[in-house]
Amino acid sequence: MKLKDISLFDAHFHIIDPRFPLVENQGYLPLPFTCDDYLERMSDLTLKGGVVVSGSFQAFDQNYLLAALETLGPGFVGVSQLPASVDESMLQQLDDAGVRGVRFNLYRGGSEVLAKLESFAHHIYERLNWHVELYTDVPVVDRYHTLLSELPAVSIDHLALSRQVSDRLLRLVEQGVKVKASGFGRLESNPIPLLREIYAANPDSLMFGSDLPSTRAPRPFAVRDLERIGEALCENGVKRVFYENARHFYRLP
């Protein structure tokens, strides 16, 4: 597999712009990682767009996200963190700027609480066709399986930090829940068996994400992570996971 010949849509990365405020999360503040830094890191790959995802340390700030989307331009969209009390004018402003979802950080906090997930997920989907993105792990997915199965549109970050395959996660995948093939540096086990099982359960589910700059991960994103996805999947699967699935989910042509 020649990575330079494969179009990539990066469904998960962060921009940390020092011009905008950060909120300490569990004693942690990240180093800057600007749009220029991101594009430089991806310069050896055929990047066709991606998704700027709000981190726990950005809380409910929207200014950094609006600035990042304006800088990155066409092909890039965003996932914000928002309180359920957000007014309709702000939702519309964010939608016009390219925001396509709301993140619930159930793993580290810094976002709206789980109790608001169901009502907020339905509201943003009915209002704007947005989805919810969940940073969480398999035990939480298993515990709230019924709730998640009833939400209109969902994606789960970083393979749900899985150490092994979860039957309930696979059932959600079969029902249309998306899973990001991202954050390999956060995982304690080989992701290839899980990638294959998720792809077999629903070829439309998996979406590649670099997770740059890989804040707090034991190791950062590396090109080897792309190669491992390629090893796990057939040629058609590579096209889906690296590009097509996420472009469709984030409603890009």
Residue frames relative to the residue before (quaternion, step in Angstrom):
aa qw qx qy qz dx dy dz
M 1.0000 0.0000 0.0000 0.0000 0.00 0.00 0.00
K 0.1768 -0.7727 0.6029 0.0907 3.58 -0.68 1.10
L 0.3623 -0.7840 0.4624 0.2007 3.55 -0.27 1.28
K 0.6145 0.5671 -0.3575 0.4160 3.59 1.04 -0.68
D 0.6797 0.4895 -0.2869 0.4649 3.59 1.16 -0.52
I 0.6579 0.5129 -0.2982 0.4639 3.61 1.26 -0.17
S 0.3878 -0.7063 0.5439 0.2343 3.57 -0.86 0.97
L 0.1488 -0.7983 0.5816 0.0494 3.55 -0.93 0.98
F 0.0618 -0.7172 0.6908 0.0677 3.49 -1.20 0.75
D 0.2477 -0.8061 0.5281 0.0997 3.55 -0.44 1.28
A 0.2067 -0.8477 0.4819 0.0808 3.56 -0.12 1.32
H 0.8084 0.1651 -0.1025 0.5557 3.62 1.19 0.05
F 0.3631 0.6773 -0.5953 0.2346 3.53 -0.59 1.21
H 0.3638 -0.7298 0.5463 0.1910 3.54 -1.30 0.42
I 0.1781 -0.7272 0.6485 0.1377 3.53 -1.24 0.58
I 0.0840 -0.7888 0.6088 0.0094 3.56 -0.82 1.06
D 0.0517 -0.8360 0.5441 -0.0496 3.52 0.02 1.38
P 0.3853 -0.7658 0.4613 0.2285 3.63 -0.47 1.14
R 0.5414 0.6136 -0.4155 0.3972 3.62 1.22 -0.11
F 0.7425 0.3726 -0.1961 0.5209 3.57 1.23 -0.43
P 0.5917 -0.6335 0.3687 0.3356 3.60 -1.06 0.73
L 0.1928 -0.7400 0.6328 0.1215 3.51 -1.27 0.59
V 0.2795 -0.7408 0.5902 0.1576 3.54 -1.22 0.59
E 0.4525 -0.6882 0.4909 0.2839 3.59 -0.71 1.02
N 0.0758 -0.7928 0.6047 0.0113 3.56 -0.89 0.99
Q 0.8295 -0.0982 0.0156 0.5496 3.57 -0.57 1.19
G 0.7177 -0.4630 0.2343 0.4645 3.55 1.02 0.88
Y 0.6406 0.5508 -0.3008 0.4424 3.58 1.27 0.07
L 0.0187 0.7378 -0.6748 -0.0049 3.52 -1.16 0.80
P 0.3728 -0.7585 0.4874 0.2194 3.63 -0.76 0.97
L 0.5327 -0.5782 0.5079 0.3521 3.51 -1.34 0.29
P 0.6314 -0.5363 0.3808 0.4107 3.62 -1.15 0.42
F 0.0557 0.7447 -0.6637 0.0429 3.52 -1.23 0.69
T 0.1221 -0.8586 0.4976 0.0181 3.53 0.12 1.36
C 0.6991 -0.4229 0.3476 0.4600 3.56 -1.30 0.02
D 0.6385 0.5179 -0.3253 0.4672 3.59 0.99 -0.77
D 0.6288 0.5281 -0.3328 0.4636 3.58 0.99 -0.80
Y 0.6646 0.5119 -0.3050 0.4508 3.56 0.91 -0.93
L 0.6872 0.4820 -0.2949 0.4565 3.58 0.80 -0.97
E 0.6192 0.5292 -0.3438 0.4674 3.59 1.08 -0.64
R 0.6574 0.5142 -0.3165 0.4508 3.60 0.92 -0.85
M 0.7449 0.3942 -0.2071 0.4969 3.58 1.08 -0.71
S 0.4058 0.7808 -0.4237 0.2148 3.59 1.28 -0.06
D 0.6718 0.4905 -0.3074 0.4622 3.62 1.13 -0.47
L 0.6658 0.4606 -0.2862 0.5126 3.58 1.33 -0.02
T 0.4970 -0.6494 0.4832 0.3127 3.57 -1.23 0.40
L 0.0237 -0.8409 0.5382 -0.0518 3.53 0.35 1.34
K 0.1295 -0.8209 0.5556 0.0254 3.55 -0.78 1.09
G 0.7768 -0.2126 0.1382 0.5765 3.58 1.26 0.09
G 0.0082 0.8197 -0.5726 0.0068 3.54 -1.26 -0.06
V 0.4861 -0.6596 0.5158 0.2501 3.50 -1.43 -0.09
V 0.2495 -0.7364 0.6145 0.1340 3.55 -0.75 1.10
V 0.1136 -0.8170 0.5652 0.0105 3.58 -0.57 1.20
S 0.4309 -0.7017 0.5073 0.2540 3.57 -0.85 0.98
G 0.2971 -0.7685 0.5471 0.1478 3.55 -0.99 0.92
S 0.7017 -0.4610 0.3331 0.4290 3.56 -1.29 0.28
F 0.6837 0.5089 -0.2674 0.4495 3.57 1.06 -0.82
Q 0.6552 0.4820 -0.3276 0.4806 3.61 1.27 0.01
A 0.2725 -0.8083 0.4891 0.1819 3.57 1.35 -0.05
F 0.7789 -0.3322 0.2440 0.4726 3.61 -0.82 -0.95
D 0.3520 0.7390 -0.5042 0.2751 3.61 1.18 0.43
Q 0.1820 -0.7976 0.5698 0.0784 3.57 -0.86 1.00
N 0.5432 0.6629 -0.4001 0.3245 3.59 1.14 -0.48
Y 0.6365 0.5184 -0.3407 0.4583 3.59 0.97 -0.80
L 0.6717 0.5149 -0.2971 0.4420 3.58 0.97 -0.91
L 0.6440 0.5085 -0.3207 0.4731 3.58 0.94 -0.83
A 0.6560 0.5025 -0.3106 0.4698 3.59 0.98 -0.81
A 0.6573 0.5152 -0.3166 0.4498 3.59 0.93 -0.84
L 0.6722 0.4909 -0.3056 0.4624 3.59 0.90 -0.86
E 0.6309 0.5166 -0.3373 0.4704 3.58 1.03 -0.69
T 0.6716 0.5020 -0.2946 0.4584 3.59 0.97 -0.83
L 0.7127 0.4629 -0.2614 0.4577 3.58 0.86 -0.95
G 0.3164 -0.8175 0.4385 0.1985 3.57 1.14 -0.58
P 0.8204 -0.2593 0.1707 0.4801 3.58 -1.30 -0.30
G 0.7290 0.3915 -0.3146 0.4651 3.53 -1.06 0.83
F 0.7148 0.3793 -0.2403 0.5361 3.57 1.27 -0.28
V 0.0652 -0.7758 0.6275 0.0070 3.54 -1.03 0.90
G 0.3610 -0.7601 0.5094 0.1801 3.56 -1.30 0.13
V 0.1830 -0.7083 0.6645 0.1526 3.48 -1.41 0.35
S 0.1968 -0.8212 0.5323 0.0599 3.54 -0.61 1.20
Q 0.3049 -0.6412 0.6377 0.2986 3.49 -1.43 -0.07
L 0.0267 0.8114 -0.5771 0.0890 3.55 -0.75 1.09
P 0.4439 -0.6335 0.5433 0.3262 3.56 -1.17 0.48
A 0.5861 -0.5875 0.4209 0.3662 3.58 -1.11 0.58
S 0.6377 0.5416 -0.3186 0.4456 3.59 1.24 -0.41
V 0.3549 0.7583 -0.4912 0.2406 3.62 1.23 0.02
D 0.4197 -0.7196 0.4874 0.2616 3.57 -0.95 0.81
E 0.6695 -0.5487 0.3429 0.3649 3.52 -1.25 0.54
S 0.6199 0.5508 -0.3558 0.4309 3.60 1.04 -0.66
M 0.6476 0.4993 -0.3211 0.4777 3.59 1.04 -0.72
L 0.6133 0.5356 -0.3481 0.4646 3.58 0.98 -0.76
Q 0.6803 0.4855 -0.3008 0.4594 3.58 0.89 -0.89
Q 0.6245 0.5375 -0.3377 0.4551 3.60 1.01 -0.79
L 0.6763 0.4863 -0.2897 0.4715 3.56 0.93 -0.89
D 0.6307 0.5227 -0.3340 0.4663 3.58 0.98 -0.77
D 0.6526 0.5153 -0.3107 0.4606 3.59 0.94 -0.86
A 0.6878 0.4804 -0.2724 0.4710 3.59 1.13 -0.68
G 0.6402 -0.5548 0.3216 0.4230 3.59 1.25 -0.18
V 0.4250 0.6687 -0.5001 0.3494 3.61 1.16 0.32
R 0.1243 -0.8310 0.5421 0.0064 3.56 -0.93 0.97
G 0.8205 0.0933 -0.0580 0.5610 3.60 1.22 0.05
V 0.3425 -0.7038 0.5850 0.2124 3.53 -1.40 0.19
R 0.2858 -0.7745 0.5464 0.1406 3.53 -0.88 0.98
F 0.1490 -0.7287 0.6625 0.0887 3.50 -1.12 0.85
N 0.1722 -0.7944 0.5774 0.0762 3.56 -0.48 1.22
L 0.0756 -0.8394 0.5382 -0.0073 3.55 0.12 1.32
Y 0.6283 0.5591 -0.3206 0.4357 3.57 1.27 -0.34
R 0.8222 0.1747 -0.0692 0.5373 3.59 0.92 -0.90
G 0.4873 -0.6550 0.4518 0.3598 3.62 1.18 -0.20
G 0.5455 0.6339 -0.4490 0.3146 3.55 -1.31 -0.27
S 0.7072 0.3777 -0.2513 0.5423 3.58 1.28 0.04
E 0.7169 -0.3639 0.3222 0.4998 3.56 -1.28 -0.29
V 0.5373 -0.6645 0.4266 0.2963 3.57 -1.14 0.66
L 0.6852 -0.5131 0.3468 0.3833 3.53 -1.27 0.53
A 0.6122 0.5869 -0.3522 0.3958 3.60 1.01 -0.76
K 0.7021 0.4477 -0.2643 0.4865 3.59 1.18 -0.50
L 0.4269 0.7551 -0.4361 0.2396 3.57 1.26 -0.21
E 0.7082 0.4912 -0.2959 0.4119 3.59 0.64 -1.05
S 0.7154 0.4449 -0.2732 0.4643 3.60 0.72 -1.02
F 0.6647 0.5012 -0.3103 0.4591 3.59 0.97 -0.84
A 0.6274 0.5452 -0.3361 0.4429 3.60 0.97 -0.81
H 0.6781 0.4739 -0.2952 0.4781 3.57 0.92 -0.85
H 0.6450 0.5343 -0.3333 0.4329 3.59 0.96 -0.80
I 0.7231 0.4360 -0.2763 0.4590 3.59 0.72 -0.98
Y 0.6197 0.5268 -0.3565 0.4597 3.59 1.10 -0.54
E 0.6956 0.4655 -0.2778 0.4714 3.57 0.87 -0.92
R 0.6887 0.4885 -0.2733 0.4608 3.57 1.05 -0.78
L 0.8549 0.0992 0.0282 0.5085 3.59 0.80 -1.04
N 0.4306 -0.6936 0.4566 0.3536 3.59 1.28 -0.09
W 0.3509 0.7187 -0.5107 0.3154 3.57 1.08 0.76
H 0.3056 -0.7188 0.5906 0.2030 3.54 -1.33 0.36
V 0.3917 -0.6578 0.5633 0.3106 3.55 -1.34 -0.06
E 0.2013 -0.7506 0.6196 0.1101 3.52 -1.14 0.80
L 0.1817 -0.8100 0.5553 0.0494 3.55 -0.87 0.99
Y 0.1471 -0.7167 0.6737 0.1041 3.53 -0.92 0.99
T 0.2882 0.7473 -0.5248 0.2882 3.52 -0.23 1.31
D 0.3917 -0.7082 0.5284 0.2564 3.56 -1.28 -0.01
V 0.7446 -0.4486 0.2666 0.4163 3.54 -1.29 0.28
P 0.6347 0.5277 -0.3744 0.4226 3.68 0.81 -0.71
V 0.6629 0.4778 -0.3086 0.4868 3.60 1.01 -0.76
V 0.6121 0.5380 -0.3443 0.4661 3.59 1.01 -0.76
D 0.6683 0.4934 -0.2999 0.4690 3.57 0.90 -0.89
R 0.6703 0.5177 -0.3048 0.4356 3.59 0.91 -0.93
Y 0.7947 0.2753 -0.1263 0.5260 3.59 0.96 -0.88
H 0.1666 0.8363 -0.5043 0.1362 3.55 1.19 0.59
T 0.6745 0.4965 -0.3097 0.4501 3.62 0.82 -0.92
L 0.6445 0.5152 -0.3187 0.4666 3.59 0.91 -0.88
L 0.6895 0.4857 -0.2919 0.4511 3.60 0.80 -0.98
S 0.6469 0.5351 -0.3246 0.4357 3.58 1.02 -0.74
E 0.7030 0.4636 -0.2601 0.4725 3.58 1.20 -0.45
L 0.5326 0.6161 -0.4157 0.4049 3.60 1.26 -0.01
P 0.5641 -0.6692 0.3683 0.3136 3.60 -0.99 0.76
A 0.8012 -0.0529 0.0608 0.5930 3.63 1.03 -0.67
V 0.0524 0.8204 -0.5553 0.1262 3.57 -0.60 1.20
S 0.0029 -0.7373 0.6716 0.0737 3.52 -1.27 0.56
I 0.2491 -0.7587 0.5906 0.1166 3.56 -1.20 0.65
D 0.4179 -0.7384 0.4841 0.2140 3.55 -0.82 1.07
H 0.9031 0.1364 -0.0306 0.4061 3.49 -1.47 0.35
L 0.6209 -0.5775 0.3385 0.4079 3.58 0.94 0.94
A 0.5384 -0.6397 0.3736 0.4017 3.57 1.24 0.61
L 0.5261 -0.6616 0.3877 0.3676 3.56 1.18 0.67
S 0.2230 0.8468 -0.4597 0.1479 3.54 1.18 0.69
R 0.2616 -0.7165 0.6241 0.1692 3.52 -1.16 0.73
Q 0.7842 0.0221 -0.0038 0.6201 3.54 1.20 -0.54
V 0.6500 -0.5277 0.3767 0.3965 3.55 -1.26 0.34
S 0.2001 -0.7601 0.6099 0.1010 3.55 -1.02 0.92
D 0.4615 -0.6899 0.4827 0.2795 3.59 -0.76 1.01
R 0.6717 0.4945 -0.3131 0.4541 3.58 0.96 -0.78
L 0.6002 0.5284 -0.3578 0.4823 3.59 1.09 -0.62
L 0.6682 0.4927 -0.3139 0.4606 3.60 0.87 -0.84
R 0.6265 0.5231 -0.3482 0.4612 3.60 1.03 -0.64
L 0.6272 0.5167 -0.3328 0.4785 3.56 1.05 -0.70
V 0.6242 0.5346 -0.3273 0.4662 3.57 1.02 -0.83
E 0.6456 0.5204 -0.3153 0.4615 3.59 0.94 -0.85
Q 0.6927 0.4718 -0.2630 0.4779 3.58 1.13 -0.67
G 0.6893 -0.5133 0.2733 0.4321 3.60 1.25 0.00
V 0.4509 0.6676 -0.4724 0.3576 3.61 1.21 0.05
K 0.3357 -0.7413 0.5517 0.1829 3.57 -0.99 0.92
V 0.1391 -0.7728 0.6153 0.0695 3.55 -1.18 0.63
K 0.3300 -0.7598 0.5288 0.1849 3.56 -0.86 0.96
A 0.2955 -0.7121 0.6160 0.1613 3.53 -0.92 1.05
S 0.3814 0.7101 -0.4658 0.3651 3.52 0.44 1.31
G 0.7897 0.3645 -0.2262 0.4386 3.52 -1.33 0.14
F 0.1660 0.8172 -0.5387 0.1202 3.60 1.00 0.68
G 0.6292 0.5519 -0.3299 0.4367 3.58 1.13 -0.61
R 0.6260 0.5214 -0.3277 0.4783 3.58 1.32 -0.11
L 0.6430 0.5676 -0.3100 0.4103 3.56 1.22 -0.44
E 0.3702 -0.7440 0.5209 0.1952 3.54 -1.08 0.75
S 0.7503 0.3242 -0.1930 0.5429 3.58 1.26 -0.08
N 0.6595 -0.4985 0.3929 0.4026 3.54 -1.33 0.22
P 0.3151 -0.7982 0.4793 0.1843 3.64 -0.56 1.08
I 0.4892 0.7120 -0.4289 0.2643 3.61 1.14 -0.41
P 0.6604 0.4896 -0.3536 0.4463 3.68 0.76 -0.75
L 0.6627 0.4976 -0.3121 0.4646 3.59 0.97 -0.79
L 0.6044 0.5492 -0.3516 0.4576 3.60 1.01 -0.77
R 0.6831 0.4905 -0.2914 0.4560 3.56 0.87 -0.94
E 0.6711 0.4965 -0.3121 0.4536 3.59 0.93 -0.82
I 0.6501 0.4998 -0.3234 0.4722 3.59 0.97 -0.80
Y 0.6597 0.5027 -0.3168 0.4600 3.57 0.90 -0.85
A 0.6522 0.5078 -0.3161 0.4657 3.59 0.98 -0.78
A 0.6543 0.5181 -0.3111 0.4546 3.58 1.05 -0.75
N 0.7817 -0.1216 0.1035 0.6029 3.59 1.08 -0.74
P 0.3166 -0.7930 0.4870 0.1836 3.62 -0.24 1.19
D 0.6467 0.5250 -0.3203 0.4512 3.60 1.23 -0.33
S 0.5638 0.6737 -0.3633 0.3104 3.60 1.21 -0.27
L 0.7401 0.4625 -0.2664 0.4092 3.59 0.57 -1.11
M 0.0208 -0.7784 0.6272 -0.0174 3.57 -1.06 0.89
F 0.4104 -0.7192 0.5073 0.2387 3.58 -0.74 1.04
G 0.0719 0.7637 -0.6412 0.0202 3.53 -1.17 0.74
S 0.4558 -0.7062 0.4709 0.2679 3.58 -0.92 0.86
D 0.2378 -0.7832 0.5233 0.2371 3.57 1.10 -0.77
L 0.3169 0.7512 -0.5224 0.2499 3.61 1.14 0.37
P 0.5948 -0.1930 -0.7790 -0.0465 1.55 -2.07 1.45
S 0.5522 -0.6554 0.3770 0.3513 3.59 1.20 0.59
T 0.0564 0.8444 -0.5283 0.0685 3.56 0.93 0.93
R 0.8621 0.0904 -0.1226 0.4834 3.54 -0.98 1.01
A 0.4834 0.6506 -0.4572 0.3661 3.62 1.19 0.06
P 0.5813 -0.5926 0.4212 0.3654 3.63 -1.05 0.63
R 0.7780 -0.0072 -0.0355 0.6273 3.56 1.18 -0.51
P 0.4925 -0.6771 0.4588 0.2976 3.62 -1.08 0.63
F 0.7000 -0.4245 0.3718 0.4377 3.53 -1.37 0.11
A 0.0114 -0.7767 0.6298 -0.0055 3.55 -1.12 0.78
V 0.6382 -0.5316 0.3880 0.3994 3.57 -1.17 0.52
R 0.5539 0.6135 -0.3846 0.4111 3.56 1.14 -0.58
D 0.5902 0.5712 -0.3736 0.4311 3.62 1.09 -0.56
L 0.6312 0.5102 -0.3229 0.4869 3.58 1.05 -0.73
E 0.6466 0.5247 -0.3205 0.4516 3.55 0.94 -0.86
R 0.6458 0.5199 -0.3253 0.4548 3.59 1.00 -0.77
I 0.6183 0.5124 -0.3501 0.4823 3.60 1.03 -0.68
G 0.6490 0.5272 -0.3124 0.4509 3.56 0.96 -0.88
E 0.6506 0.5170 -0.3112 0.4610 3.58 1.03 -0.78
A 0.6809 0.5164 -0.2857 0.4336 3.57 1.09 -0.70
L 0.7924 0.3300 -0.1233 0.4980 3.58 1.12 -0.67
C 0.5503 -0.5696 0.4928 0.3604 3.53 -1.34 0.32
E 0.7130 -0.4496 0.3088 0.4405 3.58 -1.28 0.22
N 0.6616 0.4889 -0.3141 0.4739 3.59 0.92 -0.83
G 0.6295 0.5414 -0.3256 0.4523 3.57 1.07 -0.71
V 0.6107 0.5478 -0.3420 0.4582 3.57 1.04 -0.74
K 0.6605 0.5049 -0.3117 0.4600 3.60 0.89 -0.88
R 0.6537 0.5115 -0.3127 0.4618 3.55 0.97 -0.84
V 0.7469 0.4418 -0.2342 0.4383 3.55 0.68 -1.13
F 0.7110 0.4537 -0.2650 0.4674 3.59 0.98 -0.77
Y 0.8417 0.1605 -0.0385 0.5141 3.60 1.06 -0.58
E 0.7840 0.4313 -0.2408 0.3758 3.56 0.37 -1.23
N 0.6636 0.5346 -0.3319 0.4046 3.60 0.80 -0.91
A 0.7107 0.4511 -0.2667 0.4693 3.56 0.83 -0.96
R 0.6105 0.5422 -0.3629 0.4491 3.61 0.95 -0.74
H 0.6696 0.4850 -0.3001 0.4758 3.56 0.95 -0.83
F 0.6740 0.5112 -0.3035 0.4386 3.60 0.86 -0.95
Y 0.7425 0.3856 -0.2134 0.5045 3.57 0.99 -0.83
R 0.4653 -0.7471 0.3898 0.2710 3.54 1.35 0.42
L 0.3962 0.6658 -0.5162 0.3651 3.51 0.80 1.14
P 0.5324 -0.6463 0.4346 0.3316 3.63 -1.02 0.70
